[in-house]
Amino acid sequence: MNKKLSAKDLDVFRNSLTRAQALLSGDMSLLQQEVLNNGTGFETRPGDTSDGYFQEFNLELLERDGDTLREINEALGRIDAGTYGLCENCQCAILKERLKAVPHARYCIECQRKAERDLL
């Protein structure tokens, strides 16, 4: 089942990915500012351990968002290359429902499940 997405579908997904890209970029900028301000944006007190927690939490969010942003950028590249919507493993079409839920998906649901099982 190698049904390609229509040009209209690709435009919808490109717009969705571009919006997500803009949102994540803005969120990451705010998180970077938080990390630079010791994680809280508030004046620190000697012996206050919450600053470390907030900074570590923000760094974890930055890493996660950075990974998602990379996936979004790669999905936009796949649209340009004409391979968006095709599973990178089996080359079958990824269901539109899956792409609506995870527009940067690179695998069909079966290949994604297999990859997740292999990680366990």
Secondary structure, DSSP 8 states (H G I E B T S, - for coil): ------HHHHHHHHHHHHHHHHHHHHHHHHHHHHHHTTTTSS---TT--HHHHHHHHHHHHHHHHHHHHHHHHHHHHHHHHT-TTB-TTT--B--HHHHHH-TT--S-HHHHHHHHHHH-
